[in-house]
């Protein structure tokens, strides 16, 4: 065995959601070798173990037997606790010794829903993730991935992905997952990457932006292409059913793709068709696809947008619970903020994108079609296509222009569309028109649209996992969730608001996403697991705000990926031990 390290006396949150324990954790050859109790305090509260700490994160009361039985369906302790054995170890003179007294040690956090696809290529060190304790990112979400593409669909994919992720270079889209993985590993990456296959690229290869149902042959071609990607290392399928061209897919197309994922034993993550008035119908559509395909699933960022729709989250949770009782394997993710983020095209009905962005721009230049778009964007209720205007339910004043790459639009950054219209002595629709005509609708937005009660209902549910949904674009003021989601869950939701215990919060960002995405040797602190770990202070917290969203989290002392420190004594090391994980 090669040399490693031992963390002594830390309060260990092992990922199971069970009671914390003060322990020594030994790491050798990139894996956890043993976990040994330190002294007699096996499970104690934070106040008892850290009474010298000024502002502790939580009482660290564990999940408790009744909650654990509920979460495991009455089967008693979790599988992790069945196999987790505490083994004895004496002095280890060949190991680096790290004093963990007064700190927490947890499995490295898994960001199960983010849009770091391009950022992992452009900034492989990812310091803003590392200081949050994140060691693994799941990319390719909401139907957006940088692969697959053919020579004929390459430019369309660059435009499609660039709308959400920021400008995508000629060499930043790929024929397949193997090429994307090679590009990451050739650069070296600090974090592990779990790549999903986006539905958007699959459809662009076969139909482009044609707003029609796929034929049998076209469905077969997309399913075959998906299976090939899954068999070459992609970790699952993602759907983005509000984003054209994915929005044009019918049930037969989606079912063919979900069945392909199920044949490969890979999950399906879905940005469903509506998070507004159609939330319940959209939830049932996704559950029906899982039921018929036997795929396991993740409903992405469960929420209800706009005051008229607040309260629907509870009913969506009921639907998910009912599906689980049927035997459907489904969970969901959500981020700890009341604002979302997207890009300007999401303010338009999907049918407006028929034919692609250039066709949309032609509509804006036609007085008659422009007037029709304006009317639809501000209309009340649900239209004949089942679409509800986001502007109608949240208002122009709730849409912040967060970032642009176009010089002529820079003056609008940091303003709401309503405020920009006042400054420009024009109507807010005129501002939206500028975003489309001058930046192809790719301008980044932050949307203030959610209710605290809905957020609490989602986060308190045992099926919930933490995903930042971060979009780390280089320009402007991105949503702060990319810089602070994980410490915010621990510090605000667990410690301050008491929505759940600290141990349960850690479970939602470690073992639960690991199981969901088939990462069987990550997400736990137990012998044999890969040593993706974070050692953090009781005062671990986010500092990013909507006004200053790039401020780094504070309080992570060490972060290890495969047993190698990417953060040591609060500072990034520049080491890049990350891997591409297929689940």
C-alpha positions as CSV (number, residue, x, y, z in Angstrom):
1,X,0.0,0.0,0.0
2,X,1.2,3.5,-0.9
3,X,1.3,6.4,1.5
4,X,-1.9,8.3,2.2
5,X,-3.2,10.4,5.1
6,X,-5.4,10.1,8.2
7,X,-7.9,12.7,9.3
8,X,-8.1,12.5,13.1
9,X,-10.9,13.4,15.4
10,X,-13.3,15.0,12.8
11,X,-17.0,14.7,13.2
12,X,-17.8,12.3,10.4
13,X,-21.0,12.7,8.3
14,X,-20.8,9.5,6.4
15,X,-23.4,10.1,3.7
16,X,-26.0,7.7,5.1
17,X,-28.0,10.4,6.9
18,X,-27.4,8.6,10.2
19,X,-25.9,10.0,13.4
20,X,-22.5,11.7,13.1
21,X,-19.5,10.2,14.8
22,X,-16.2,11.5,15.9
23,X,-13.7,9.3,14.1
24,X,-10.3,8.9,12.5
25,X,-10.5,8.2,8.7
26,X,-7.5,6.6,7.0
27,X,-7.0,7.0,3.3
28,X,-4.6,4.9,1.2
29,X,-4.2,4.7,-2.6
30,X,-7.1,7.0,-3.2
31,X,-9.6,5.0,-1.2
32,X,-10.9,5.0,2.3
33,X,-8.9,2.3,4.2
34,X,-10.6,2.4,7.6
35,X,-12.9,4.5,9.8
36,X,-12.1,4.3,13.5
37,X,-14.1,5.9,16.4
38,X,-12.1,8.6,18.3
39,X,-12.6,8.2,22.0
40,X,-16.0,7.3,23.3
41,X,-18.2,9.9,21.6
42,X,-19.6,8.0,18.7
43,X,-22.7,10.1,18.0
44,X,-22.9,13.5,19.6
45,X,-24.4,16.8,18.9
46,X,-22.5,19.7,17.5
47,X,-23.1,21.8,20.5
48,X,-21.5,19.1,22.7
49,X,-18.6,18.4,20.4
50,X,-17.9,22.0,19.3
51,X,-19.0,24.2,22.2
52,X,-15.8,26.2,21.5
53,X,-17.0,27.1,18.0
54,X,-18.8,30.5,17.8
55,X,-21.6,29.7,15.3
56,X,-22.1,26.0,14.7
57,X,-23.8,24.7,11.7
58,X,-26.4,22.4,13.3
59,X,-27.3,20.4,16.3
60,X,-26.4,17.4,14.0
61,X,-29.2,15.4,15.4
62,X,-29.3,12.4,13.1
63,X,-32.2,11.3,10.9
64,X,-33.5,9.0,13.6
65,X,-34.9,5.5,13.4
66,X,-38.5,6.5,12.4
67,X,-37.3,8.7,9.6
68,X,-34.8,6.2,8.4
69,X,-37.4,3.5,8.3
70,X,-39.7,5.8,6.3
71,X,-36.9,6.6,3.8
72,X,-36.0,2.9,3.4
73,X,-39.5,1.7,3.1
74,X,-39.6,0.1,6.5
75,X,-36.6,-2.1,5.9
76,X,-34.6,-0.7,8.7
77,X,-31.1,0.7,8.3
78,X,-29.7,1.7,4.9
79,X,-27.5,-0.5,2.8
80,X,-24.6,1.7,3.7
81,X,-25.0,1.1,7.4
82,X,-25.3,-2.7,6.8
83,X,-21.9,-2.8,5.1
84,X,-20.1,0.0,7.0
85,X,-17.7,-1.5,9.5
86,X,-15.5,0.4,11.8
87,X,-12.1,-1.3,11.9
88,X,-9.2,-0.8,14.3
89,X,-6.0,0.9,13.3
90,X,-3.1,1.9,15.3
91,X,-0.4,4.4,14.7
92,X,0.3,5.0,11.0
93,X,3.8,6.5,10.7
94,X,3.8,6.6,6.9
95,X,0.6,8.6,6.7
96,X,0.3,12.4,6.7
97,X,-1.6,13.4,9.8
98,X,-4.4,16.0,9.6
99,X,-6.0,17.2,12.8
100,X,-9.8,17.2,12.2
101,X,-10.8,18.2,15.7
102,X,-13.5,20.8,15.5
103,X,-14.2,20.1,11.8
104,X,-16.7,18.1,9.9
105,X,-15.6,15.4,7.4
106,X,-18.1,14.4,4.7
107,X,-18.1,12.7,1.3
108,X,-17.3,15.1,-1.5
109,X,-20.5,16.8,-2.7
110,X,-22.0,15.7,-6.0
111,X,-23.7,18.5,-7.9
112,X,-26.3,16.3,-9.5
113,X,-27.7,19.1,-11.8
114,X,-25.5,21.8,-13.2
115,X,-24.5,23.3,-16.6
116,X,-20.7,23.1,-16.2
117,X,-20.2,21.3,-19.6
118,X,-18.3,24.2,-21.2
119,X,-16.7,25.6,-18.0
120,X,-15.0,22.2,-17.4
121,X,-13.3,22.7,-20.7
122,X,-12.5,26.4,-20.3
123,X,-11.5,26.4,-16.6
124,X,-10.6,22.9,-15.5
125,X,-9.5,24.0,-12.0
126,X,-13.0,25.2,-11.0
127,X,-12.1,27.0,-7.8
128,X,-15.6,28.2,-7.1
129,X,-16.8,24.6,-7.0
130,X,-13.9,23.3,-5.0
131,X,-14.4,25.8,-2.2
132,X,-18.0,24.6,-1.9
133,X,-16.8,21.0,-1.3
134,X,-18.0,19.8,-4.7
135,X,-15.9,16.9,-6.1
136,X,-18.3,15.6,-8.9
137,X,-20.5,17.5,-11.4
138,X,-23.3,15.9,-13.5
139,X,-23.4,17.8,-16.8
140,X,-25.5,17.7,-19.9
141,X,-28.7,18.6,-18.1
142,X,-32.0,20.1,-19.5
143,X,-31.4,18.5,-22.9
144,X,-28.1,20.6,-23.4
145,X,-24.9,18.7,-24.0
146,X,-21.8,19.4,-26.1
147,X,-22.2,16.1,-27.9
148,X,-23.1,14.3,-30.1
149,X,-23.0,16.0,-33.4
150,X,-22.3,15.3,-37.1
151,X,-20.6,17.7,-39.5
152,X,-24.0,18.9,-40.6
153,X,-25.3,19.5,-37.1
154,X,-22.2,21.0,-35.6
155,X,-23.0,24.7,-36.1
156,X,-26.6,24.1,-35.0
157,X,-25.3,22.5,-31.8
158,X,-22.9,25.4,-31.1
159,X,-25.8,27.8,-31.4
160,X,-28.2,25.7,-29.3
161,X,-25.7,25.1,-26.5
162,X,-24.3,28.6,-26.6
163,X,-27.7,30.0,-25.8
164,X,-27.5,28.6,-22.3
165,X,-23.8,28.1,-21.7
166,X,-22.3,31.1,-23.5
167,X,-20.4,31.2,-26.7
168,X,-19.2,27.8,-27.8
169,X,-16.0,27.5,-29.9
170,X,-15.5,25.5,-33.0
171,X,-13.6,22.8,-31.1
172,X,-16.0,22.8,-28.1
173,X,-18.7,20.5,-29.6
174,X,-17.9,16.9,-30.1
175,X,-18.9,13.9,-32.3
176,X,-19.5,11.8,-29.2
177,X,-19.0,11.3,-25.5
178,X,-15.7,9.7,-26.0
179,X,-14.3,12.8,-27.8
180,X,-15.7,15.1,-25.1
181,X,-14.2,12.9,-22.4
182,X,-10.8,12.9,-24.1
183,X,-10.9,16.7,-24.4
184,X,-11.5,16.9,-20.6
185,X,-8.8,14.4,-19.7
186,X,-6.3,15.8,-22.1
187,X,-6.6,19.2,-20.3
188,X,-6.8,17.6,-16.8
189,X,-9.8,18.4,-14.6
190,X,-9.9,19.0,-10.9
191,X,-13.4,17.5,-10.5
192,X,-15.1,14.3,-11.6
193,X,-17.5,14.8,-14.5
194,X,-20.6,12.7,-15.1
195,X,-21.8,13.4,-18.7
196,X,-25.4,13.0,-19.7
197,X,-26.6,12.9,-23.4
198,X,-28.8,15.9,-24.2
199,X,-31.9,15.3,-26.2
200,X,-31.3,18.6,-28.0
201,X,-28.2,17.4,-29.9
202,X,-29.9,14.0,-30.7
203,X,-32.8,15.8,-32.4
204,X,-30.6,18.4,-34.1
205,X,-28.7,15.6,-35.8
206,X,-31.9,14.1,-37.3
207,X,-34.5,16.9,-37.6
208,X,-32.8,20.1,-36.9
209,X,-35.3,22.7,-35.7
210,X,-38.2,21.2,-37.7
211,X,-41.2,21.5,-35.3
212,X,-42.8,18.2,-36.1
213,X,-43.1,14.7,-34.7
214,X,-40.4,12.3,-35.7
215,X,-41.1,9.4,-38.0
216,X,-40.5,5.8,-36.9
217,X,-37.2,5.8,-38.7
218,X,-36.1,9.1,-37.2
219,X,-37.0,7.8,-33.7
220,X,-35.0,4.7,-34.3
221,X,-32.0,6.8,-35.5
222,X,-32.1,8.9,-32.4
223,X,-32.5,5.9,-30.1
224,X,-29.6,4.1,-31.7
225,X,-27.4,7.2,-31.4
226,X,-28.3,7.5,-27.8
227,X,-27.6,3.8,-27.0
228,X,-24.2,4.2,-28.7
229,X,-23.4,7.2,-26.5
230,X,-24.5,5.4,-23.3
231,X,-22.4,2.3,-24.2
232,X,-19.4,4.5,-24.8
233,X,-19.5,6.2,-21.4
234,X,-22.3,8.6,-21.1
235,X,-24.1,8.3,-17.8
236,X,-27.8,8.9,-18.8
237,X,-30.2,10.9,-21.0
238,X,-31.5,14.4,-20.3
239,X,-34.6,16.0,-21.6
240,X,-35.3,19.7,-21.9
241,X,-38.9,19.8,-22.9
242,X,-39.4,23.6,-22.8
243,X,-36.4,24.2,-25.0
244,X,-36.6,23.8,-28.8
245,X,-35.9,21.5,-30.5
246,X,-36.6,19.1,-27.6
247,X,-40.0,20.9,-27.0
248,X,-41.1,19.6,-30.4
249,X,-40.9,15.9,-29.4
250,X,-44.1,13.8,-29.0
251,X,-44.7,11.0,-26.6
252,X,-43.5,8.3,-29.1
253,X,-40.2,9.9,-29.5
254,X,-39.6,10.4,-25.8
255,X,-40.7,6.9,-25.0
256,X,-38.3,5.5,-27.6
257,X,-35.4,7.4,-26.0
258,X,-36.4,6.4,-22.4
259,X,-36.6,2.8,-23.4
260,X,-33.1,3.1,-24.9
261,X,-31.8,4.5,-21.6
262,X,-33.6,1.7,-19.7
263,X,-31.9,-1.0,-21.9
264,X,-28.6,0.5,-20.9
265,X,-29.4,0.7,-17.2
266,X,-29.0,4.5,-17.3
267,X,-31.3,7.2,-15.8
268,X,-33.4,9.9,-17.5
269,X,-33.3,13.4,-16.1
270,X,-36.0,15.7,-17.3
271,X,-36.6,19.4,-17.4
272,X,-40.3,18.8,-17.8
273,X,-42.7,20.7,-20.2
274,X,-43.9,23.2,-17.7
275,X,-43.1,24.6,-14.2
276,X,-46.0,27.0,-14.5
277,X,-49.7,26.2,-14.7
278,X,-48.9,22.9,-16.5
279,X,-46.7,21.6,-13.7
280,X,-48.9,18.7,-12.7
281,X,-49.6,17.6,-16.3
282,X,-45.9,17.8,-17.1
283,X,-45.0,15.8,-14.0
284,X,-47.5,13.1,-15.0
285,X,-46.2,13.0,-18.5
286,X,-42.7,12.3,-17.2
287,X,-43.9,9.7,-14.7
288,X,-45.8,8.0,-17.6
289,X,-42.7,7.8,-19.6
290,X,-40.8,6.2,-16.7
291,X,-43.7,3.8,-16.1
292,X,-43.8,2.6,-19.7
293,X,-40.1,2.5,-20.3
294,X,-39.0,1.1,-16.9
295,X,-36.2,3.7,-16.8
296,X,-35.3,5.3,-13.5
297,X,-35.6,9.1,-13.5
298,X,-34.8,12.5,-12.0
299,X,-37.3,15.3,-12.3
300,X,-35.1,18.3,-12.6
301,X,-35.4,21.4,-10.3
302,X,-38.9,20.8,-9.0
303,X,-40.6,24.2,-8.6
304,X,-43.8,26.2,-9.4
305,X,-43.0,29.5,-11.1
306,X,-45.2,32.6,-10.6
307,X,-47.6,33.5,-7.9
308,X,-50.7,32.1,-9.5
309,X,-49.0,28.6,-9.5
310,X,-47.5,28.7,-6.0
311,X,-48.6,25.7,-4.0
312,X,-48.5,23.2,-6.9
313,X,-45.3,21.7,-5.7
314,X,-47.1,19.9,-2.9
315,X,-49.3,18.2,-5.5
316,X,-46.4,17.3,-7.7
317,X,-44.7,15.7,-4.6
318,X,-47.9,13.7,-4.1
319,X,-47.6,12.5,-7.6
320,X,-44.0,11.5,-7.2
321,X,-44.8,9.6,-4.0
322,X,-47.6,7.8,-5.7
323,X,-45.3,6.8,-8.5
324,X,-42.8,5.4,-6.0
325,X,-45.5,3.3,-4.4
326,X,-46.2,1.8,-7.9
327,X,-42.5,0.8,-8.1
328,X,-41.4,3.7,-10.4
329,X,-37.8,4.6,-9.5
330,X,-37.8,8.4,-9.4
331,X,-36.4,11.3,-7.4
332,X,-35.9,15.0,-8.0
333,X,-33.4,17.8,-7.5
334,X,-33.7,21.5,-6.5
335,X,-31.5,24.4,-5.6
336,X,-31.7,26.6,-2.4
337,X,-32.8,29.9,-3.9
338,X,-36.1,31.6,-4.8
339,X,-34.8,32.8,-8.2
340,X,-34.0,30.7,-11.2
341,X,-31.8,31.4,-14.2
342,X,-32.0,30.8,-17.9
343,X,-31.6,32.8,-21.1
344,X,-33.8,35.2,-23.0
345,X,-35.4,32.7,-25.4
346,X,-37.2,31.0,-22.5
347,X,-39.5,34.0,-22.3
348,X,-40.9,33.1,-25.7
349,X,-43.3,30.2,-26.6
350,X,-41.5,27.2,-28.0
351,X,-43.3,27.4,-31.3
352,X,-41.7,30.8,-31.9
353,X,-38.4,28.9,-32.4
354,X,-39.8,26.8,-35.2
355,X,-37.0,26.9,-37.8
356,X,-34.4,28.1,-35.4
357,X,-33.2,31.5,-34.2
358,X,-32.9,33.1,-37.6
359,X,-36.5,32.3,-38.3
360,X,-37.4,33.9,-34.9
361,X,-35.6,37.0,-35.8
362,X,-37.5,37.2,-39.0
363,X,-40.7,37.1,-37.0
364,X,-39.6,40.1,-34.9
365,X,-38.9,42.0,-38.2
366,X,-42.4,41.3,-39.5
367,X,-44.9,43.9,-37.9
368,X,-47.7,41.4,-37.9
369,X,-45.8,38.5,-36.4
370,X,-44.1,40.8,-33.9
371,X,-47.5,42.0,-32.7
372,X,-48.6,38.4,-32.3
373,X,-45.5,37.5,-30.2
374,X,-46.0,40.6,-28.0
375,X,-49.6,39.6,-27.4
376,X,-48.7,36.0,-26.5
377,X,-45.9,37.0,-24.2
378,X,-48.2,39.3,-22.1
379,X,-51.4,37.2,-22.4
380,X,-53.0,35.7,-19.3
381,X,-53.9,32.1,-18.9
382,X,-52.8,29.0,-20.8
383,X,-52.9,29.2,-24.6
384,X,-54.0,26.6,-27.2
385,X,-50.5,25.1,-27.2
386,X,-50.6,24.6,-23.4
387,X,-48.1,27.4,-22.9
388,X,-48.4,30.0,-20.1
389,X,-46.4,33.2,-20.4
390,X,-43.7,33.5,-17.7
391,X,-43.9,37.3,-18.1
392,X,-47.6,37.3,-17.3
393,X,-47.1,35.3,-14.0
394,X,-43.9,37.0,-12.7
395,X,-43.8,40.4,-14.5
396,X,-41.1,42.2,-16.4
397,X,-39.9,43.6,-13.1
398,X,-38.9,40.1,-11.9
399,X,-36.5,39.4,-14.9
400,X,-32.9,40.5,-14.3
401,X,-30.5,40.9,-17.2
402,X,-27.6,39.0,-15.8
403,X,-25.0,38.8,-18.5
404,X,-24.3,39.5,-22.2
405,X,-21.4,39.0,-24.5
406,X,-22.5,41.9,-26.8
407,X,-21.0,45.3,-26.2
408,X,-24.2,47.2,-27.2
409,X,-26.1,45.4,-24.5
410,X,-23.6,45.8,-21.6
411,X,-25.4,48.9,-20.3
412,X,-28.3,46.6,-19.5
413,X,-26.5,44.2,-17.2
414,X,-27.7,44.3,-13.6
415,X,-31.1,45.9,-14.6
416,X,-34.5,44.3,-14.7
417,X,-36.1,44.4,-18.1
418,X,-38.7,46.8,-16.6
419,X,-35.9,49.1,-15.4
420,X,-34.1,48.9,-18.7
421,X,-37.2,49.9,-20.5
422,X,-37.7,52.9,-18.2
423,X,-34.1,54.0,-18.9
424,X,-34.5,53.5,-22.6
425,X,-38.0,55.2,-22.7
426,X,-39.5,52.2,-24.4
427,X,-41.6,49.2,-23.6
428,X,-40.1,46.1,-21.9
429,X,-41.0,44.0,-25.1
430,X,-38.6,46.3,-27.0
431,X,-35.8,45.3,-24.6
432,X,-36.6,41.6,-25.2
433,X,-36.5,42.3,-29.0
434,X,-33.1,43.8,-28.6
435,X,-31.9,40.7,-26.7
436,X,-33.1,38.5,-29.6
437,X,-31.9,40.6,-32.5
438,X,-28.5,41.6,-31.0
439,X,-27.6,38.4,-29.1
440,X,-29.8,35.7,-30.7
441,X,-31.7,35.5,-27.4
442,X,-28.7,34.1,-25.6
443,X,-28.6,36.9,-22.9
444,X,-28.4,35.3,-19.4
445,X,-31.3,36.1,-17.1
446,X,-32.1,35.7,-13.4
447,X,-35.9,35.2,-12.8
448,X,-37.4,35.9,-9.3
449,X,-40.4,33.6,-9.4
450,X,-40.6,31.1,-6.6
451,X,-42.2,30.8,-3.1
452,X,-40.5,30.0,0.1
453,X,-43.3,27.5,1.1
454,X,-42.8,25.5,-2.1
455,X,-39.0,25.5,-1.7
456,X,-39.4,24.2,1.9
457,X,-41.8,21.5,0.8
458,X,-39.4,20.3,-1.9
459,X,-36.3,20.4,0.3
460,X,-37.9,18.7,3.2
461,X,-39.0,15.7,1.1
462,X,-36.9,12.5,1.3
463,X,-36.8,12.1,-2.5
464,X,-35.0,15.5,-2.8
465,X,-31.3,15.8,-3.9
466,X,-29.3,19.0,-4.1
467,X,-28.4,20.3,-7.5
468,X,-27.1,23.9,-8.0
469,X,-28.5,24.3,-11.6
470,X,-25.5,26.7,-11.9
471,X,-24.7,28.2,-15.3
472,X,-21.1,29.4,-14.9
473,X,-20.9,31.8,-17.8
474,X,-17.9,34.1,-18.0
475,X,-19.7,37.3,-18.5
476,X,-21.9,39.5,-16.3
477,X,-23.5,38.6,-13.0
478,X,-24.4,34.9,-13.0
479,X,-26.9,33.5,-10.5
480,X,-25.1,33.1,-7.2
481,X,-26.1,29.4,-7.0
482,X,-23.1,28.5,-9.1
483,X,-20.9,29.9,-6.3
484,X,-22.7,29.0,-3.1
485,X,-25.5,26.4,-3.4
486,X,-23.9,23.7,-1.2
487,X,-22.7,25.7,1.8
488,X,-26.0,27.5,1.6
489,X,-27.9,24.3,2.1
490,X,-25.7,23.4,5.1
491,X,-25.5,26.8,6.7
492,X,-28.9,28.4,6.0
493,X,-31.4,25.5,5.4
494,X,-30.0,23.0,7.9
495,X,-28.4,25.2,10.6
496,X,-30.4,28.4,10.6
497,X,-33.8,27.4,9.2
498,X,-33.8,23.8,10.6
499,X,-35.4,22.3,7.5
500,X,-33.5,19.1,8.2
501,X,-30.5,17.8,10.1
502,X,-27.0,18.4,8.9
503,X,-26.5,14.7,8.4
504,X,-29.6,14.5,6.2
505,X,-28.5,17.6,4.2
506,X,-25.2,15.8,3.5
507,X,-27.1,12.6,2.4
508,X,-29.0,14.7,-0.2
509,X,-25.7,15.8,-1.8
510,X,-23.7,12.6,-1.5
511,X,-25.1,9.1,-1.3
512,X,-28.5,9.9,-2.9
513,X,-27.1,11.4,-6.1
514,X,-24.4,8.7,-6.1
515,X,-27.0,6.0,-6.1
516,X,-29.2,7.8,-8.6
517,X,-26.4,8.0,-11.2
518,X,-24.8,4.6,-10.5
519,X,-21.6,6.0,-8.7
520,X,-21.4,3.0,-6.5
521,X,-18.0,3.7,-4.9
522,X,-18.6,7.4,-4.2
523,X,-20.9,9.4,-1.9
524,X,-20.0,7.5,1.3
525,X,-17.4,7.5,4.0
526,X,-16.8,3.7,4.4
527,X,-13.9,1.3,3.8
528,X,-13.4,0.8,0.1
529,X,-15.0,3.9,-1.1
530,X,-13.1,6.3,-3.3
531,X,-11.7,9.1,-1.1
532,X,-13.6,12.1,-2.5
533,X,-13.9,14.1,0.7
534,X,-14.4,17.5,2.2
535,X,-13.2,18.8,5.6
536,X,-15.1,21.9,6.6
537,X,-15.5,24.3,9.5
538,X,-18.7,24.7,11.5
539,X,-19.1,28.1,10.0
540,X,-18.9,26.9,6.4
541,X,-21.1,29.3,4.4
542,X,-21.8,30.9,1.1
543,X,-21.0,34.6,0.5
544,X,-22.3,35.1,-3.1
545,X,-25.2,37.4,-3.6
546,X,-27.3,38.5,-6.6
547,X,-25.4,41.8,-6.5
548,X,-22.0,40.2,-6.1
549,X,-22.5,36.6,-7.3
550,X,-18.8,35.6,-7.8
551,X,-17.8,35.7,-4.2
552,X,-16.3,32.4,-3.1
553,X,-17.7,30.3,-0.3
554,X,-15.8,30.2,3.0
555,X,-15.0,27.5,5.4
556,X,-13.8,24.5,3.4
557,X,-10.4,23.5,4.7
558,X,-9.5,20.5,2.6
559,X,-11.1,18.9,-0.4
560,X,-9.8,15.6,-1.8
561,X,-10.6,14.0,-5.2
562,X,-9.6,10.3,-5.3
563,X,-7.4,11.0,-2.2
564,X,-5.5,13.9,-3.7
565,X,-6.0,17.4,-2.3
566,X,-7.5,19.9,-4.7
567,X,-7.9,22.3,-1.7
568,X,-5.4,22.3,1.1
569,X,-5.6,24.7,4.1
570,X,-8.3,26.7,2.3
571,X,-6.3,27.2,-0.9
572,X,-6.7,25.4,-4.3
573,X,-3.6,23.3,-5.1
574,X,-3.9,23.3,-8.9
575,X,-3.9,19.4,-8.9
576,X,-6.2,17.9,-11.5
577,X,-7.1,14.3,-10.4
578,X,-10.7,14.3,-11.8
579,X,-12.1,11.6,-13.9
580,X,-15.0,11.1,-16.3
581,X,-17.5,8.8,-14.6
582,X,-20.1,6.8,-16.6
583,X,-22.2,5.4,-13.7
